[in-house]
Amino acid sequence: MPKYTQYRYAINAIGHIQSAKTLFQSAKSLNGFSKDYLYRSGELLIVIKKAIILLAIKLNNKMKRKILLIFLLILTAGVYAQKTPPRIKVYLLGTFHFAQANNYNVLDEVHQKSIQELNDVIVGIKPEKIFIERMPEFEKDNKIDSIYTAWLNSTDEMKSRNEIWQVAFKVGKRLGHKKLYQCDNPGNYGTIYSKIAEYVREYNQQEILSYKARGTTTPLTKKVNTDSLRNSVTLLDYIKWLNSKEVQSSSQAHYINVYPQAGNTDVYNFGQNYLLGTELTVDWYRRNIYIYSKIINQLNYEENSIFLLMGNDHMPIIRHLFESNPYFEVVDVEKWLGKTSIKNQ
């Protein structure tokens, strides 16, 4: 290869190297630098690696090629370990709605003790942000921020039976959090379900909603008397049972194999009540995707971990969304909360 050609390759490669080093060093020197910025710096170095390898191939002198490749290893060795940002750990806890449970008062001493044990576990994982089932767009009505701030400055016992107050408020206070993050989104479950129930009665499809039709799944929470079960075990063990893979997967299954079979299901006959039940499944997914979106849009991607407290049925979809996002790592609930002692029938 002519020398002037070698020089041209060398000058181009050195120019790329200098640009990458400048970008990478500026990213590192920023106070609270962006992980994504640093990631892009690493991506640029991948391009430079290719340029250097090409230059090494073009050079005739074996010694020059060896020196150049050694320089490549030195340049990139300390960068690739930092190329992929650490994933944010996601802790998901499905719950029943404490205040709506029949013949069950979470303010009773035995349940308060169990809630304390649950909260101890959550405090132990040290989430940096706590997300709750409230709609942020209605903060002017909910006043969660002001209520929580008042709670932080109070020494009174928590008298509300709601799980947000009993778990999220108490955990947030113990962790020194100044704010809880709202992420719920409205859905039309009640309205659509009423239409489905009316249709199945009129057109003799009751076996679908009673889980007797072919291809339908009965949620485990419908196979037992949950009121009786709650009163026979500790609150903590019941929460563990709700979050078990068996319970959550059966719940998710019925959203995708029960409701889509209801309504006018003649796919060649588009008309009134066409795939009526599917509307409920679509609305359920829509709500949970919005919940997920509200969570990630309240992050700066510098968090190490986050925690979500929400109704149990939401968790399978939300978990799938976070598991599909390479910036997050969903921690298996059994690993941080423990396994239930309740045996499924």
C-alpha positions in Angstrom: 0.0 0.0 0.0 1.4 3.5 -0.9 2.5 5.4 2.2 0.1 8.3 1.5 -2.8 5.9 1.6 -1.6 4.6 4.9 -1.3 8.1 6.3 -4.9 8.9 5.1 -6.3 5.8 6.9 -4.2 6.7 10.0 -5.4 10.4 10.1 -9.0 9.4 9.7 -8.8 6.8 12.5 -7.0 9.1 14.8 -9.7 11.8 14.2 -12.5 9.3 15.1 -10.6 8.2 18.2 -10.1 11.7 19.4 -13.8 12.6 18.9 -14.8 9.5 20.9 -12.4 10.1 23.7 -13.6 13.7 24.0 -17.3 12.6 24.1 -16.6 9.8 26.5 -14.6 12.0 28.9 -17.1 14.8 28.8 -19.9 12.3 29.7 -17.9 11.0 32.6 -17.0 14.5 33.9 -20.6 15.7 34.1 -22.1 16.0 37.5 -24.7 13.2 37.6 -23.9 12.3 34.0 -26.6 10.6 31.9 -26.2 6.8 31.6 -27.8 7.0 28.2 -25.2 9.6 27.1 -22.4 7.4 28.3 -24.0 4.5 26.5 -23.9 6.4 23.2 -20.2 7.2 23.8 -19.6 3.5 24.0 -21.5 3.0 20.8 -19.3 5.5 19.0 -16.3 3.5 20.2 -17.7 0.4 18.5 -17.6 2.3 15.2 -14.0 3.4 15.9 -13.1 -0.2 16.7 -14.2 -1.2 13.2 -12.2 1.7 11.7 -9.0 0.7 13.5 -9.4 -3.0 12.5 -9.8 -1.9 8.9 -6.7 0.3 9.2 -4.7 -2.6 10.7 -5.7 -4.9 7.8 -4.6 -2.3 5.3 -1.1 -1.9 6.8 1.5 -4.1 5.4 3.9 -4.2 8.3 3.0 -6.9 10.7 4.6 -5.1 13.6 2.5 -2.0 12.9 -0.6 -4.1 12.8 0.2 -5.6 16.2 0.9 -2.3 17.7 -2.4 -0.9 16.4 -4.4 -3.8 17.7 -2.8 -3.5 21.1 -3.7 0.2 21.1 -7.3 -0.8 20.2 -7.5 -3.2 23.2 -6.2 -0.5 25.6 -8.6 2.1 24.3 -11.7 0.0 24.5 -11.1 -2.3 27.5 -12.3 0.1 30.1 -15.3 1.2 28.1 -17.3 -1.9 27.2 -17.9 -2.8 30.9 -19.8 0.5 31.2 -21.5 0.4 27.8 -24.8 -1.1 29.0 -26.3 0.9 31.8 -27.3 -1.0 35.0 -30.9 -2.1 34.9 -33.4 -0.6 37.3 -34.8 -3.2 39.7 -38.6 -3.4 39.7 -40.5 -4.8 42.7 -44.1 -5.5 42.0 -46.6 -6.3 44.8 -50.1 -7.2 44.0 -52.7 -6.8 46.7 -56.4 -7.0 47.5 -58.2 -3.8 48.4 -58.0 -3.7 52.2 -61.0 -1.5 52.8 -63.3 -3.5 50.5 -62.7 -6.9 52.0 -65.9 -8.3 53.7 -65.7 -9.0 57.5 -62.0 -8.0 57.5 -60.7 -5.1 59.5 -57.0 -4.5 58.8 -56.9 -2.2 61.9 -57.2 -5.3 64.1 -54.1 -6.0 66.1 -53.4 -9.3 64.4 -53.5 -7.8 61.0 -51.5 -4.8 62.0 -48.8 -7.1 63.1 -48.8 -8.8 59.7 -48.8 -5.5 57.9 -45.8 -4.5 60.0 -44.0 -7.7 58.8 -44.9 -6.9 55.2 -43.7 -3.3 55.5 -40.4 -4.5 57.1 -39.7 -6.6 54.0 -40.4 -3.7 51.7 -38.3 -1.3 53.7 -35.5 -3.9 53.5 -35.4 -3.7 49.6 -35.0 0.1 49.8 -37.0 1.2 46.8 -36.1 4.7 45.7 -39.6 5.5 44.4 -42.9 4.1 45.5 -45.8 4.0 43.0 -49.4 3.7 44.1 -52.8 3.1 42.5 -54.0 6.7 42.2 -54.5 8.8 39.1 -52.0 11.7 39.0 -54.1 13.7 36.6 -56.7 14.0 39.4 -54.3 15.1 42.1 -56.3 18.3 42.6 -59.2 16.0 43.8 -57.1 13.2 45.4 -54.8 15.5 47.3 -52.5 12.5 47.9 -49.4 14.8 48.0 -50.8 17.0 50.7 -52.3 14.1 52.7 -48.9 12.3 52.6 -47.0 15.4 53.6 -49.4 15.9 56.6 -48.8 12.2 57.5 -45.0 12.7 57.5 -45.4 15.5 60.0 -47.9 13.7 62.2 -47.4 11.3 65.1 -51.0 10.0 64.9 -51.7 6.3 64.2 -52.9 5.5 60.7 -56.7 4.9 60.9 -57.5 4.5 57.2 -58.0 0.9 56.1 -56.8 1.5 52.6 -53.7 -0.4 51.5 -52.1 2.8 50.2 -52.2 4.3 53.7 -51.4 1.0 55.5 -48.4 0.0 53.3 -47.2 2.8 51.0 -47.6 5.7 53.4 -46.0 3.8 56.3 -43.1 2.4 54.2 -42.5 5.8 52.5 -42.3 7.5 55.9 -39.8 4.9 57.2 -37.6 5.3 54.1 -37.7 9.1 54.4 -39.5 9.6 51.0 -40.9 13.1 50.6 -43.3 12.0 47.8 -45.3 9.0 46.6 -45.8 8.6 42.9 -49.3 8.1 41.4 -49.7 6.0 38.2 -53.3 4.6 37.9 -55.3 5.1 34.8 -59.1 5.0 34.3 -60.7 2.0 32.6 -64.2 1.0 31.4 -64.3 -2.4 33.0 -67.6 -2.0 34.8 -69.5 -0.5 31.8 -68.2 -3.1 29.3 -68.7 -6.0 31.7 -72.4 -5.0 32.3 -72.9 -5.1 28.5 -71.3 -8.5 28.3 -73.4 -9.9 31.2 -76.6 -8.7 29.5 -75.6 -10.2 26.2 -74.7 -13.6 27.6 -78.0 -13.8 29.4 -80.0 -12.9 26.3 -78.0 -15.2 23.9 -77.5 -18.1 26.3 -73.7 -17.7 26.7 -73.7 -18.0 30.5 -71.3 -20.9 30.5 -68.6 -18.5 29.3 -68.7 -16.2 32.3 -69.1 -19.2 34.6 -65.9 -20.7 33.2 -67.7 -23.8 32.0 -67.2 -23.2 28.3 -64.3 -24.9 26.4 -61.1 -23.0 26.4 -61.8 -20.9 29.5 -59.7 -20.7 32.7 -61.1 -20.3 36.2 -59.1 -17.9 38.2 -57.8 -19.5 41.4 -59.4 -16.6 43.4 -62.8 -17.9 42.1 -62.2 -21.5 43.1 -62.0 -20.6 46.8 -63.9 -18.5 49.3 -61.4 -15.7 49.5 -63.2 -14.1 52.5 -62.8 -17.4 54.4 -59.2 -17.9 53.3 -58.2 -14.4 54.4 -59.5 -15.0 57.9 -57.8 -18.4 58.2 -54.2 -17.2 57.4 -52.1 -14.2 58.1 -52.5 -11.1 55.9 -48.8 -11.5 54.8 -49.3 -15.1 53.8 -52.5 -14.2 51.9 -50.5 -11.5 50.0 -47.8 -14.0 49.2 -50.5 -16.4 47.8 -52.0 -13.6 45.6 -48.5 -12.9 44.2 -47.8 -16.6 43.4 -47.3 -17.5 39.8 -50.3 -19.9 39.9 -52.7 -17.3 41.1 -51.5 -14.5 38.9 -51.3 -16.6 35.7 -54.8 -18.0 36.2 -56.1 -14.4 36.6 -54.3 -13.2 33.5 -55.6 -16.3 31.5 -59.2 -15.5 32.1 -58.8 -12.0 30.7 -57.6 -13.5 27.4 -59.6 -16.7 27.1 -63.0 -15.9 28.8 -64.1 -12.5 27.7 -63.0 -12.7 24.0 -65.4 -15.6 23.6 -68.4 -13.5 24.6 -70.7 -11.5 22.3 -71.2 -11.8 18.6 -68.2 -14.0 17.7 -69.1 -14.8 14.1 -66.0 -13.1 12.7 -67.6 -13.0 9.2 -70.7 -11.1 10.5 -69.7 -7.7 11.5 -72.6 -6.1 13.3 -74.0 -5.1 16.7 -72.0 -6.5 19.7 -69.3 -7.8 17.3 -66.6 -9.4 19.5 -68.1 -7.6 22.5 -66.1 -9.4 25.1 -62.8 -8.5 23.3 -63.5 -4.9 24.1 -63.1 -5.7 27.8 -59.7 -7.4 27.2 -58.6 -4.5 25.0 -59.6 -2.0 27.6 -57.8 -3.9 30.3 -54.6 -4.0 28.4 -55.0 -0.3 27.5 -55.4 0.6 31.2 -52.3 -1.3 32.2 -50.2 0.0 29.4 -51.0 3.6 30.4 -50.1 2.7 34.0 -46.8 1.4 32.9 -46.3 4.6 30.8 -47.1 6.8 33.8 -44.5 5.0 35.8 -41.6 5.2 33.4 -42.3 8.9 32.6 -41.7 9.7 36.3 -38.2 8.2 36.3 -34.9 9.9 35.5 -33.2 6.5 34.9 -30.7 7.1 37.7 -32.9 5.0 40.1 -31.5 1.7 41.4 -35.0 0.3 42.3 -38.7 1.1 42.3 -41.7 -0.4 44.0 -45.3 -0.7 42.8 -48.3 -1.4 45.0 -51.4 -2.2 43.0 -54.4 -4.5 42.7 -53.2 -8.0 42.0 -54.8 -8.5 38.6 -52.7 -5.7 37.1 -49.4 -7.4 37.8 -49.1 -9.9 34.9 -49.4 -7.3 32.2 -47.2 -4.7 34.0 -44.6 -7.3 34.7 -44.5 -8.3 31.0 -44.0 -4.7 30.0 -41.1 -4.2 32.3 -39.6 -7.5 31.4 -39.7 -6.5 27.8 -37.8 -3.2 28.5 -34.0 -3.8 28.6 -33.6 -0.9 31.1 -35.4 -2.8 33.8 -35.1 -6.0 35.8 -38.2 -7.4 37.5 -37.3 -9.1 40.7 -39.2 -12.4 41.3 -41.6 -11.7 44.2 -40.8 -15.0 45.8 -37.1 -14.1 46.1 -37.8 -10.9 48.1 -41.2 -11.6 49.8 -41.0 -15.4 50.2 -43.3 -18.3 49.3 -46.8 -18.8 50.5 -47.7 -21.7 52.7 -51.2 -21.9 51.2 -51.8 -24.9 49.0 -54.0 -24.6 45.9 -56.9 -27.0 45.6 
